[in-house]
């Protein structure tokens, strides 16, 4: 099993075999679920038009931000690396809602321009 992690102040992102786990040590972001204590500000619905598996494209910055909502005005809660595959369950405009396929937890939102359907 391949693991990698980056700690930036109060936010820790951890990739395990291509799956993204993001958590915060900030008291404001704590919630009952130990795996995804940060909940998106904008709840997701199921949208069959855009639901499916997507992979992150390569970016000059090296990572794609995952945000609490569908817009750059929402906080960054994690990152995707190029070619990392995620499960999308919703879309709002140009934004895709990311879900943990194993347990159905909502993770956050990524911009569709930097993703490709696989």
Secondary structure by P-SEA (a helix, b strand, c coil): ccccccccccbbbbbcccbbbbbbccccccccccccccccccccccccccbbbbbbccccccbbbbcccccccccccccccccbbbbbccccccbbbbbccccccccccccccccccc
